[in-house]
Amino acid sequence: MMRKPLGRGLDALIESTVAPVQAETGQVLYVRLEEIAPGPFQPRTHFDQDRLAELAAAIKSQGVIEPLIVRFYGGGVSSAHSYELIAGERRLRAAKLAGLDRVPVILRELDDRGALEMALVENLAREELNAVEEGRALARLHRDFGQSHDQIAARIGKSRPFVSNAIRLLDLPPAVLEMIENGQLTAGQARPLLALGSAEAQLAAARGIVERGVTARGAEALASAHRQARLGAAARTVQPGDPNLNALAEGLQRALKRKVRIVKRRGKSPGRIELDYYDDNDLTALASTLMGLSRAAASAHA
């Protein structure tokens, strides 16, 4: 069976972390499921149950086509486990659901760092990790194994900005990270929130993005608006000597969660109120909000 290309990052890991004889032979063993212990370096924590059931059905029909990666288990001679899982946890779970008693594995000689690297790259190659799982695995390489961002990037076949951005995403509040893990936010939508000054502002902006369906580009504009509001930008756009207009602009800004400018003209010339919006979806949401307020006001005076 032809091996699926794994990409430059994983090939480099195999060359540098696997014992030469095993890398050349690529021996496949069939072992009992109960002999395989969960790996402590698995970066993936979320599994879609529907997709897992689909894979289990395919495995029940065709078997496990691609072997799991394991190493010898180091938990002690008294343990029932002989092997520790490195890569392939989704296949292992699906095999259990399918009722298999044995699965194909390839045995590797890896230290802890090599095990984490291989597990991470295998999941990155399949695009099976969410942004939080990626960030936590990369942060662990940096924290626990003393790897610089440049070194990590070279080991996993990614760029240094990819590594730095993934790790920095973990600075967001836990509630925002949970939105990313649940699929409510993408990394592109969440990353602009890092520029905001507080966890409260980050969470408020994240909720606004989810509620309005704002795109990643719109999220950048939304984060910019929150940042400007925090610095009092709205107050500086109105007449500096009119505290009443300043207060009104700030109140509208808080209510509508967007930048508001009130421009007062001299004499009898009409003034204007300017509201920012971030994309078509946000414009629709803003229009609905304003029309809803208008109807509520009309009803109150009816």
N, C-alpha and C positions, 0 to 999 in steps of 0.2 A: 504494500500500500504506500502510495506516495505521501510523504510528510508535508503537511501544510506549511508554507513559508511563515516563519515566526518573526521576521524583521531583524534588522541589524542589532538592536538592543539585546534581544534574547540570545541570538547567536553568539554575541560577545560574552554574555554571561556563561553560556555553556562552555565556551572555550576556556574561561578563566576560573570556573568554580567546580567543574566536574572532573573526577578522576579520569586520566587519559584512556585507560582500558575500557571503562564503562561508556565513555563518550564515543569510542570507536565501535563497540559492539552494539550498543542500543538495545540490550537484552530486555525483552518483555516477559514479565512474570504474571501469573494469574494467582491472586491471593484472596483469601476470605475477607469479607467486609469487616468482620469483627477484629481482624488483625490490624486495621488501619486506625490510628489515633488522630483526632483533629489536630491540625497544625496551629501552634501559637502565633504564627506570623501571617495568618490569612488576612489580607486587607479588606476583603469583602464581608459585609455584615448584613446587607439587605438582599433578599431573594424574592423575585416575583413568583408567587405561588402558581399562577396560571401558566407561566412559561416553564416552570419547573415540572408541572404536570404534563405539558406537551413533550418535554424532553424525556420524561419517564415513559410515556407511551411509545416514543421512537426507540428508546433503549429496549423496551420490552419486545419490540418487533425486530430490531436489527442488532441489539447488543451495544456495548460501549465501543464505539469505533476508534476514538482517540484515547490512548492510555493516560492514566493519572501519573503524576510525578510524586515520588515518595523518597524518604531517606530512612535509614535505620532508626528505630525508636530508642530514645535515650532515657526513658522513664523508669528504668530499673528492670532487673531480670524477673521480678515477681509479677510484672504486668502481663496481661493477656495480649497486649499489642506488640507486634513485631515491627511495624512501620509507622512513620509519621507523615501525614499528608503535607505536600508542598504546594501543589497546584492541581486543580480539578475538583474543588469542593462541590460545585454545582452538579457535575457528573456523578460524584459519589452520592449526593443526596437523591438524585433522580434514580440511580441504580437501586437504592434502598426502597424507594417508592415502587419501582418496577418489580421488586421481589427477587432480584438477583442475589446469589450467595457469593459470587466471586467477580472480580473486576480486573482488567489488565492494568499493570503498573510498570513504570520504568524506575529503577532504583538509581538514585544519585548520591554522591558523597558531597555534602554541602555543610558548611558551618552555618551559624545562625544568620549572619549577614547575607550569605549567599542564598539561604532559604527565603529570607524576606525579599531580596532582590528578584529572585526567580518568580515568586508568587505575585509580586507587584507587576513585573513586566508581562507575565502571562495574562493577567487581567487587563492591563493596558492595551495589549495587542488585540484583545477581543472587545475592547471598549465596554467592559462589563462593570466598571466601578463608577459610582457617582463621585462628584467633585470632593465631597467631604472624605470619603474613603481614600481617595487618591492623596489628599492633603495629609491625612493622619499617617498613612504608610510612609510617605516621603519625610514627614516630620520625625518619624521614628528612626529612619535611617540617619537623619541629621543628629538627633538627640542621643540615641542609644549607641550608635556606631561611629559617631564623630565624623561623619561625612559632610564635606562642604557642599553647597548647592551645585558648584561646578563638577565636583566628583560624582554626585548623584546623577546629574544630567548625563555625564559620560557613561555611567554604568547602565542606565536604563534606556539610552538612545533617545533622549528628549533634550530640548534646549534648556539653558539655565533659567531664562524667564519663565518657562513652563513650571519648573520646580519651585521657584521663588513665589510665583503667583498662587500655586496650589497650596503651599504651606501658609502663606499670608492670609488666605481665605479663612483659616481657622481662627483668626482674630475676631471674626464676627460673633455676636451673641449666640448662645446655644439655641434659642428659639429660631433664629434665622438659619442656622446650620440644619435644624430639623426640617425647615421648609425645603432646603436643598435636597436633603436625603429623601424626603417624601415626594420629590418631583414637582413641587409647587414653584420653585425657583430654579433657574439654571445658573451655572457659574458666571456666565456673561451678564445676567441680570443682577446677581448679588455682588460682583466685584466692585462696581462703583460705590457701593455703600460703605466701603472701607474708608472713603474720604470724609465721611461724616464724623462729627466730633464726639459723639457719645453713643452708647449702646441703645439708649432710648430713641435717638434720632434714626439709628440704623434699623431698629425694629419697626418704627412707624413707617419709614420709607419702604421697607420690605413688604409690609402689609398693603401699602398703597399699590405697589407693583403687582401683587397677586390679585387684589380686588379689581384693578382696572385692566389687567392683562397687558401691561406695558412691556414692550420689547426691550432687548438689551440696550439698544441705542436710546430708547426712551428712558431707561433706567439711569443712564448717565446724565440726562437732562434733569430727571427728577432728583437725583442726588445733588446736582449742582444747585437746584432751586432750594432744597433743604439747607444746603450749606450757606447760601446767600441769605436765607431767612434768618439763620442763626447769627449771622454777622450784622443783621439789621439793614440789609441792602434795600429793602422796600422803603424803609423810612428815609433813606438818602435820595430816593427818586422823586419824592414829593416836595412841595414847597417847604424848605427847612424851618420857616417861621410859623408854620401852621400845625400845631400839635394835634388838633382835632383830625386832620387828614392823615397824619402819621398813625394815630391810634386806629382810625378806620381801616387803613391799609393793612396794618398788622392783624386786626381782627379778621378781615377777609382772608388773609393769607393762612391763618390758623384754621379757619373753617373749611377752606377749599383745598388746603394742602398743596399750594402752588404759589409761585411768585405773583404778586399783585402790585401794579403801579397805578397811582392816581395822579393825573396831570391836570393841574388847575390853570386855566387861561386867565389872562387879565381882561378886565372889563366885562362885556357881555358875550365874549367868544366862548363857545362851548368847551368844557373840559372833557376828559375821557378816562375810562378805567381799562387797563390792559391786564389780561390774564394769560399766563403761559400754558401751553399744552404740549405734550411730548410725542404723540403719534396719533394716528387716526382713531385707534381704540380709546385713547385718553380723551380726545376731543368729543367723541360720542358720549363718554361717561360724564364729562363736564357739562355738555349740553343737557343731558338728562337731569343732572343735579339742579341746574339753573331753572329748567322748566318745572321741575318738581317744587322748587321753592316758590316760583311764581304762582303755581296753582294753589299752593298752601296759603300764600298771602291773600289771593283772591277769595278763597273760601272763608278766611278769617274775617274779611270785610264784607262778606255777602249778607 
